[in-house]
Structure formats: C-alpha cells, structure tokens
Amino acid sequence: MSQFKIRGGKPLKGDIVPQGAKNEALQVICATLLTPEPVTISNLPDIVDVRKLIDLLAALGVKITPHSPNEYTFQADTIDIDYLYTDDFRRRGAALRGSVMIVGPLLARFGKGYIPKPGGDKIGRRRLDTHFDGFIKLGARLRGNPGENFYGVETHSPLQGTYMLLEEASVTGTANILMAAVLARGTTTIYHAACEPYIQQLCRMLNSMGARITGIGSNLLTIEGVTSLHGTTHRCLPDMIEVGSFIGLAAITGSDITIRNAGVPYLGQIPSVFRKLGITLHIIGDDIHIPPHDHYEIDTFMDGSIMTISDAPWPGFTPDLLSIVLVTATQARGSVLIHQKMFESRLFFVDKLIDMGAQIILCDPHRATVIGLDRRQPLRPATMSSPDIRAGVSLLIAALSADGTSIIQNIEQIDRGYQNIEHRLRLLGADIERIP
C-alpha cells in the first residue's frame, strides 16, 4: 500500500483546476447502459472509482473507446446479461459503491438487474431500500437473500409508470429510479427526489438521449416514459467537493490560490459556508481567488451563540465537505459546532486531528465542537491512516498545515476520489511525495 510523505508548514501559491465531478460521473456512466447507441462523456475524473466502474461495464460487454484519460465513448449494444450471475461480477460490484446504479438501467432495458452489496467509504450505514422500493413501485419483483448480500430485481413485463414518494432524498436512489423510469410505460412522478446539480446533469443528459423529464432542479420529477433512447455527448461539471477542499486548503495554509473554472453557478451554499468561517473569497467570473489569510474568524449567530454548520439534502450544505470545514476551523479564531446528520461514522477521524494538537470535542457520533487555535499553535506532524475519501483529504490538508513531516497511509482511499492529487498540489508548491 502506498503512502504520502508531506512536509508541511509553508504557504502555497498558484492556480488549480478542479477535476470533473466524481458523483456525476458514476451516474452518467451507468446511464450509457440505457441505449445501444454510442454515448461520449468528457471531463470524467481519472480516479479509481471511475476506472473501476468503466472496467465493470467493459466486463458486462459495453464497448469502450478511450479518447483521453478524461473522455470515453460507451456503446452498450452487446450486453452479456448472464455476466450478472458470475463470481467475477460479484467481486467487481462489491468493490464499488457506485455499481448499484447499473441496476436501474439494466432493469429498464433487459428486465433484470442484480448487484452485490456494494463497498465504498466506511462512514456509516448507506441503505439501499430507497432504490429497491422505487423499482418495486414500477412493477419489479425483488429477488435476493439479505444474508448473502446479493440483491436483484426482475420483471417479465414492461415497467409501469407510477407516483412515488421517496422515504429519503437519496441521490443515488433518485438516479437509479430515474434511469429505470425513463423506459417505463406511462408517467412516473418522483416526489422528495434529490435535486443536486449532478441529478440535474443526469436529467439533462437523459433528455438529450430522448427522455422526457420535467421538474429538473426541483424535488418533484415527472418522467414520461419512452420506448427507446439514442446516443448523445455529455460533459461533467467541475467537482464541487474538490472546489471546497481547495478553499479549505488555501485558508488553513495561508496560501494564495485561484481555483479556475470552478463551476460557480453550481456550488450552492459552499462559498457562503466558508465565508462563515471568516474566509475571504473573490469570485471573478467562474474563478475563485482565495487570498492569503493571516487570520480568519468564525461568525456567530445574531444572538451571539456558537455557529453551527450542518449538512442537509440539496440545496443544503453537502455532507462531503463537513470534514474539510472541520479541519479548516481548527486554525480559525472562534468556535463552531459541526453537525454531521447523515452518516454516523464520518467524524471518527477527529482523533487523528486531536493527536496533531487540534482542540476538538467529539460530542457524539454526529457532532463535534472545534475550538479554533487562531494560528497560535500550528498543528503537529503525525503518522496517520486515511479511513475514507473525504477524511483522507482532510488529513492531507491538516498535514500541509502542520509544521514538520507527516505520513498518511492507506492513500488508496484518497485516490478513489481525487485525481493525481500530489502532482497537482506540487504545482502549487506543496512538498508531497508518494511512497510505494
């Protein structure tokens, strides 16, 4: 297993461009299964999770033509549906959380879809009930034994459009049900749907393929089923999580960084939340400039009470950036309560930050109070292991702030979500190397 060796404690400077959006990429790649015609997708992030999904589709029979590490053409005209019964499929599918989103397209087009219990981050429970409840409402039958961790849905007649109220605004659940519904007979209405920019992008891509989806950007989607879809071209948005990561990195290291082509119209509350930490952001067109900060002070609420930053379904603040906000707050002036509502294990990496000298009180699995050090005391270097993608990058940011040499192990987790991160940080002046 590889590790990063980081010599931190110095400011960085320069421009950086965010990669394509990981969460969008996993959805739109799965959507290529809905048509036998070619679909070309550009601005895909060259990361482990995307490459694993591409390999899974290739094993399923999809013809894949790479044009660059970030652009591929997919043609699903010779799908081997029997591959779903193989041990190789179980192995590949279980290694990737995003693999669950092949079920909806396969069910819609071939009448069956299976998936082993998918892997991914160890950040708490991520239920699949929303996905399969939606498939059942469309007319599919559930197959599988929970004890075997292998699930499937089948139908011997075309899926039928219906009304459904989702139990939770699950992003992957909404995407999966949406992809099944576009080829169903009649009208499907999905209420309490996720409405993240990545879902909006999926809807636009499907409409460009001939689907009929309205209500895009809201939590009420209406899908008029069609008999078939055709090919298209699609470009992924910039990754908002990378944008937020680079904002936090610039602030905590006192760096002068400009994020180019940041996809500002799609960032939602991200700029305002970092401004609540006292961070100055200059938005110029589609670029974000973060000037050097000697100090940054956390706001309080109007009555003077401690600021609380929490996650919520879009347009609320994304849970993927709470780890970054928490690390950034460790060197701010003031205190903040971080409330991670969605996942009960995502804050468990704070013990590593405490070992580095951060003042953090882990109140319970969902809440942590950060007492900012206001740069009076730099974080100490440490040897630590990355538990998941976002915590891993948070620890990387902390190490770049720490005065000394840190080691981050299990960086394969970081590679799952961040493209060639050490090279891109070195271009800003970071002293970081990958050690096999």
N, C-alpha and C positions, 0 to 999 in steps of 0.2 A: 504494500500500500504506500502511496506517495504522501508527502507532507510538504507544507510551506515553511520556509525559514524567512522570517521577517525581521528586519532591523528598523524599528520604528522611531518615532520622536522627531521627525522632521516634516516641514510643510511640503506639499506637492503643488504643482503648477502646470496648467495646460488645458487642452480641450479633450473631451472624450465623447464618443457617440454611443448611445445605448444600443444593445442588440435588439433583434426582433423579439416580440413578446412570447415567452415560453407558453403561458397558459392558452393564448390564442392559437399558437402553432399546433398544439396537441389536438385541439378541437377541429381545426380546418383540415389537418392531415387525415383524420378519421372520416371527415365528410367526403373525401375523394372516393370512398367506397360506394357512394350513392349513385355513381354513374359509370358506364363502361367507356366513356369518352375521356380524353386527356384533360387533366387539371394541372396548371402550373402555379406554384406558390413561391413567392420571393420573400426576402427578408426573414427567412427562417433562422432562428438561433442555432449555431453549430455547437450543441450541447449534448450531454449523454442521454437525457430523457428523449430528446427529439430523434437522435440516431437510433435508439432502441425501438421507438415506435416505427420508424421507417423500416428497420430490419424486420419487425413483426409483420408489417404489411407485405414486404417482399416475400417472406415465408408463406404468406397467405395466397400469393400468386399475383400480387399487384406488380405491374411493370413500372420500374422506377428509373428515371433518367436524371442524373445529377448534371446541372449546368454550372454550379459552383458550390462551395460548402454551404451557401445560404439560399440556393434556389434549386428546386426539383420539379420535374413533371411526373405525375402519377397517372397510371391508366389501369383501372380495375376491371378489365374485360375478360379475364380468365381466372376468376377466383376459385380456389380449391377449398370448398366448404368443408370437406372431410378433414382438412387440417385441424379444424377446431377440436377434433377428438384425440389428437395426438399428445404424447408426453412433451414433445418439443413446444407445442403451443402453451401447455400449462406452465412450462418453465419460463418461457419468454413473457407471457402475460402476467405472471405473478411478480415479475421483476419491475413492473412499471405501473404506477397509479393511473396514468392517462389511458392505459389499454382498455379500461372499462368503456370508453366512448366508441369502441368499434361495435358494441352490441346493438345500439340503435340503428345504425346504417345497415348492418347485416340482417337484422330482423326485418327492416322495411323492404329490403331488396330480395332477400333469399328466404325469408320466413323463419329464420332461426339465428340465434346469437348466443354465444357462450363466453364465459370469462372465469378464470380462477380468481380467487380473492387477490386483488392487486396489492402491490407493495408501495414503496414511496417513503415519505417522511414519517418518522416516529414522533408525531406531535399530538397524538390523541386519536380518539375514535373518528372514523370517517365512514358513516353508514352509507350503504348502497340502496336502502329501502326506497328512497325517492325515485331513483332510476326505475326500479322494477315495478313499483306501484303505478308509475306512468305507463309502462309497457302493458301491464295487465289491463289498465283502463282502455287502452287502444285495441284490446282484444287478444293479447298474447296469453299463453299459459306458462306459468313458472315451472321450471324443472331444476332439480338440484337438491343436494343434501348439505345443509349448513355444516355438518360435521366434516364433510370432505372439502369445504372451502372452494367449491366449484359450482357456479350458478349458470343458469341458462333460461332463455325464453324461446318459445316456438309458437307458430300459428300455421294452420292449414288453410286459412282463408285470408283474404286481404285485411290489413288493419283498418279499423273504422274510426273516423274522427269522433271526438267527444269533448265534453267540458271536463276540466280537472283543476282542482285547487291544490297546489303543491303544499306539502307539510312544511317544507323549508325552501328558502330561495337558493337552492343548491346550484352552483354554476355548472358543474359537470352534469348534474342531473337534468337541468334545463336543456343543456346542449344535447344530451343523449336522447331525451324525449322529443325535442325539436326535430332532430335528424330522422327519427322514426316517423314523425307525424307528416313530414313533407310528402311522403309517398302513400299516406293513408287515404282511404276514400272519405270524402266529405270534409267537414270543417272541424278542426281541433282548436280549442281555446285553452290556453295555459295561463292560469291566474296565480299570482305570487311567484312569477318567474323571476329568475336572476336577470339583471339588466346591465351587467358590467359592459364596458366597451368591447370586451372580447366576445361576448354573446352578440352584441350589435354587429360586430365584424362577421361572425358566423352567419347571422341572418342575411347580411348584405351579400355574402358570397353565395349562399344558397339561392337567393333571389336572382343573382346573376346567372345561376345554373338553370333557372326556370321555375323555382319555387315561388309560392305566393304567401308571403309572410307580412303581416301588418302589425303595428304597435311596437315597432323596433325602438328600443330605448326606454320602454315602459315595463311594468311588471305584469302586463296583460298582453300576451301574444296571441294572434289569431292566424291560423295556418289553413289555407285552402289546399287540400291535397291535389297533387298532380300525378299523372301516370308514369312520368319519367323525367329525369334531369339530364342536362347536357354538360359539356366541358366548359371551363372558364379559366381566367387568370385572376390571381389574388395576391395582395401584398399585406404582410402582417404589420401591425402597429409597432412602434417602439415599446420596449418593456418598461412599464411604469414602475415596476419593483426595482429595476436597475436604476432608474432615474432617482427614486427615493434613496437608494443605497448610496449613490454618488453625492447627493445633497448632504446626507449624514456624514459621509467620509470627509467632505470638504470642511464642514463645520468643526468636527472634533479634532482634526489635524491642523486647523488654522490655515487651510490651503486656499489658493486662488484658482478655481476650476470653473470652466464653462462647459455645460452639457449641451452639445449640438444636436439639433433635430430630435428634441425631447418629446414630441407629441403633446405639446402643452394643452391643446383643447380636450385631451382625453385623460388628464391627470386627476380630475375631480378635486377632492379635498387635500391632496398630497401637499401642494405648496402652502396652503393655509395652516395645516397641522405643523409643518416645520417652522413656519413663522411664529406659531405659539411657543416654540422653544426659544424664540429670540433670534432666529437665523434670518439674515437678510438675503433675499432672492431678487435678482434683477431679471425680469422676463423680457427678452428682446426678440420679437417675432416668435419663432419656435425654439429659441435657445434660452437656457437658464444660466445666468452667471452668479456664482457664489463667491463673494469677495472674502479675503482673509478676515477671520474673526479672532480678536484678542480675547473677547468675552462674548457670551450670548446668554440672555436672561429669560427664564421661563415665565410666561404670563401667569396671572392668577385669574380666577373668575371675578366678576364685577363686585361681589361681596367680600373679596379678599381670600376666599377659600382656595385650597390647593387645586391646581389644574389637573383634570382627569382626561386622558386620551384613551379612547377605546375603539374597538373595531365594530363594524356593522356591515350588513349587506349593502351593496352599491345602491345609492350614491354615498353611503357611509364610508368611513376610512377602511382601507383594505387590511385584513389581519396579517398579510405577508410582510407589512412594513413595521409592525409593532416592535419586533426585535431590534430593528435599526433605530427606531425612535428611542427605545430604552437605552441602547449603547450611547447614542448621541447625547442623551440627557445626563450621562454620568459626569461630563465635564462642563455642564451648564451652570449658571447661577440660579439657585432656587430648587424647588422640588416638584415632582409630578407623580401622579398615580397612573400606572399603566394597567389597563383592564382588558385582558385577552378573553373575550367571551366565547369564542367559537371552539377553541381547542384547549384541552386541559393539561397538555404536557409541553406547550410551546415555550413556557417561561423557565423550564427547568435548567436551562443553560446559564442562569444568572450566578450560580455558584462559582463558575469559572471567572466571571467578572469580579465577584467579591474577592476571589483569590488575587486578582490583579490590583486590588485596592479600591474598587468602586464601593460606594455606600448605597446598598440596595437592601430593602426588606422584602422578602418574599412572603406576602401575606397569606396566600393560599395558592392552589394550582392556577388560578386565573388572574391574580392581581399581584403587582409588585410596586413598591414605592421607591423612587430613586431620589436620593439627596445629592444634588449636583456638587461637584468638587470645585467648580469655578476656576479650574486650572491651578489651584493652589498646590495640588499634588498630582503629578502625572500618573497614569496607570502604570503598573509594574509589568514587565515582560513575564511570560509564562509559557509552559507547555500544556497544550490542551487538545481536545478532540472535537471534531465537528459532529454534532448529533443530527442535524438536518440542514437543508439548503440555506434557509434564512438565518438560523442561528450561526451556521458556519461563516457566512459573510459578515455577520455582526461581530464575531470573534476576530475575523480578519481586520475589520475596521478598528476594533479595540487594539489589536496588535500594532497597527500602523500608527496609532496614537501613543502607544507605550514607549517609554524611553529605555530602549535596550532590545535584545534579541528574543523573539518568541518563536515557538514551533506550533504549528497547527497540523494535527494528524487527521486521518480519515477525510482528506480533502476531496475524495471521490464524491462526497455529498455536495460540495460546492460546485464541482464540475457538472453535476446534474442540472444546474440552473444558470450558471454563469459562463459565458463563452470566453475561453482563453484569458481569464481574468488577470493572471500575473503579468502577461505581456502588456496588456492594456494599462495596468497600473504602473508598470515600469516606464511607459511613455510619459507618465506624469511625474516621474522622478522617484517612485517608490523603490525601496531596496527589498525586493522579494524574489525568492528563487524556489523552484520546485525541486525537491529532492526525492528520487525514486526510492 
